Amino acid sequence: MNVAQDNYAEVQATVEPFINDLGWLQHYGVAHIANSILNANELDRAVAELTVASRAAGHRASYMECVAHVEEYLHTQWGTRHCSVSERADDSLHKAEDNYDNLSLPVMD
C-alpha cells in the first residue's frame, strides 16, 4: 500500500502545478490577452479609419481607371472633377496605414 500511496502523491505533486497554471491561463492567458487586444477602442478607431480611407482610395482608383477607358474610347479629355473623392484619398490611406502599423495599445504596455 505504501508504494501506491507514494505513486499517488508523486502524480498529485506533478499534476497540481498544471492545475494552477490552467487557472492562471483562464484568467490571464492567451485568450484573455487576445480579447483585450481585440476589444481595445484604439484598435477599433484605427481599423475604422483604415476601412474608410481604403474605400475612398479604392473608389478613386476605380473611377480613374474608368475615366482612362472613357478617354481612350471617346478620344477626349474627361477629367477628374466629377469624382466625388478628392485627390488626397491616397494620402489619407497611407496615413491610416501608418497609424495602424504603428498602433500602440495600452493593454500591451
C-alpha positions in Angstrom: 0.0 0.0 0.0 2.9 2.4 0.6 4.1 2.1 -3.0 0.6 3.0 -4.2 0.3 6.0 -1.9 3.8 7.2 -2.8 2.9 6.9 -6.5 -0.3 8.8 -6.0 1.4 11.5 -4.0 4.1 11.8 -6.8 1.5 12.1 -9.5 -0.5 14.6 -7.5 2.6 16.7 -7.0 3.2 16.6 -10.7 -0.3 17.4 -11.7 -1.0 20.2 -9.2 1.2 22.8 -10.9 -0.7 22.2 -14.2 -4.0 22.7 -12.4 -2.7 26.0 -11.0 -1.3 27.0 -14.5 -4.7 26.2 -16.0 -6.4 28.6 -13.6 -3.9 31.3 -14.4 -4.4 30.7 -18.2 -8.1 31.0 -17.8 -7.7 34.4 -16.1 -4.6 35.9 -17.7 -3.8 33.6 -20.6 -3.7 33.9 -24.4 -7.5 34.1 -24.8 -7.8 36.9 -22.2 -4.9 38.9 -23.8 -6.4 38.4 -27.3 -9.8 39.6 -26.1 -8.2 42.6 -24.5 -6.4 43.5 -27.7 -9.4 42.9 -30.0 -11.7 44.9 -27.7 -9.3 47.9 -27.5 -11.0 51.2 -28.5 -7.8 52.4 -30.1 -7.8 49.3 -32.4 -11.5 49.9 -33.3 -10.7 53.6 -34.3 -7.6 52.6 -36.3 -9.5 49.9 -38.2 -12.5 52.2 -38.9 -10.1 54.9 -40.2 -8.3 52.4 -42.3 -11.6 51.0 -43.7 -12.9 54.4 -44.6 -9.6 55.5 -46.2 -9.2 52.3 -48.2 -12.8 52.6 -49.6 -12.2 56.1 -50.6 -8.9 55.3 -52.3 -10.4 52.3 -54.0 -13.3 54.3 -55.2 -11.0 56.9 -56.6 -8.7 54.3 -58.2 -11.7 52.6 -59.9 -13.1 56.0 -61.1 -9.7 56.9 -62.5 -9.5 53.6 -64.3 -12.9 54.1 -65.7 -12.0 57.6 -66.9 -9.0 56.2 -68.7 -11.2 53.8 -70.6 -13.7 56.6 -71.4 -11.0 58.9 -72.6 -9.5 56.2 -74.8 -12.8 55.2 -76.3 -14.1 58.8 -76.8 -10.7 60.3 -77.7 -11.4 63.2 -75.4 -10.2 64.5 -72.1 -12.8 63.6 -69.4 -11.1 65.0 -66.3 -11.5 64.1 -62.7 -13.7 67.0 -61.5 -16.7 64.6 -61.5 -15.1 62.3 -59.0 -16.6 62.6 -55.5 -13.3 61.6 -53.8 -10.5 64.1 -53.5 -7.0 63.6 -54.8 -5.9 63.3 -51.2 -7.5 59.9 -50.8 -4.2 58.0 -51.3 -2.5 60.3 -48.8 -5.3 59.6 -46.3 -4.9 55.9 -46.9 -1.1 56.0 -46.4 -1.6 57.9 -43.2 -4.3 55.5 -41.9 -2.0 52.5 -42.8 0.9 54.2 -41.0 -1.3 54.8 -37.9 -2.4 51.2 -37.9 1.1 49.8 -38.4 2.4 51.9 -35.5 -0.6 51.5 -33.2 0.3 51.3 -29.6 -2.3 49.7 -27.3 -2.3 50.5 -23.6 -3.2 46.8 -22.9 0.1 45.8 -24.5 2.2 48.1 -22.3 
